[in-house]
Amino acid sequence: MPMSWAYTASQRSGETSVRAVHTALDSGASLLDTADMYGPFTNELLVGRVLKERRADAFVSTKCGLLVGEQHIVANGRPGYVKRACDASLRRLQTDVIDLYQLHRADPEVPIEETWGAMAELVAAGKVRALGLCAVGARAQRRSGARMHDATVRQLERVQQVFPVSCVQAELSVWSPDALEALVPWCASRGVGFLAAMPLGNGFLSGTLTPGQGFEPDDMRARHPRFTAEMMAANQPIVAGLRRVAQRHGDEVTPAQVALAWLLAQGPHVVPVPGTKRERWAAENCAAADVPLSHEDLAEIAELPPARGSWD
């Protein structure tokens, strides 16, 4: 996502991003997770440049179901649209098959069973190998008294009756652990993979951001309730805790690597999907797999204060 959408536009570079993807593959990563809405479309084109040379090295995941307009994003789950979107993604990614095709959001105007059925037809046609579902936006659910991911679990139960769910993607990180309550256990009990989105807290858990630094107007963090100067300062103890753990593992280990290692420790079915547009960070992220957290480390992370934002 940072390569094409939602983050600082002035720092985007196609050539730099392509090198970062190659570095990730060279460093042992295989999953490339994108979406047609990133850009829109430009992220798939960028990933396609790499896949043209290295398709055998990558497990390709993309998403459909969201349309980006000038000032808004809307869901589209109509079966005909889903099939056209898949064909367009295949062309941009320069591949004959998508390993994991995810529904980004369900369309409230279309029964999710109809959308999922169309996606299942893509599997039967050999265009897609497996299907995944992204969690719905959940903070409004929490404010209403429901558990964070109750709506997503209900969707999963419905679509499972149509075609098997292979993977669920939702935000999960040290400062957003809500998915551990119900969603990750749901996946574990059914042998379903879990992709941890925003595993570094939109960059905050890397320890490289400074409270009050400001963000470009088109950067989603400029409007995020955890990225005001006040809240960034208030949440520094979380980064400090990750840094303490990192120091026990050596001078080269970073808070970001500890945050990713924490996710890997949640179970073999949990896979973090950190985003970056720099070769340096891609290599560093991959090296997190070599940071074994002890019971002491995990206990210390569990005691870190919960993240605060303007909604709290």
Secondary structure by P-SEA (a helix, b strand, c coil): cccccccccccccaaaaaaaaaaaaaacccbbbbccccccaaaaaaaaaaaaccccccbbbbbccccccccbbbbbccaaaaaaaaaaaaaaaccccccbbbcccccccccaaaaaaaaaaaaaaccccbbbbbbcccaaaaaacccccaaaaaaaaaaaacccccccccccccccccccccaaaaaaaccbbbbbccccccccccccccccccccccccccccccccaaaaaaaaaaaaaaaaaaaaacccccaaaaaaaaaaacccccccccccccaaaaaaaaacccccccaaaaaaaaaccccccccc
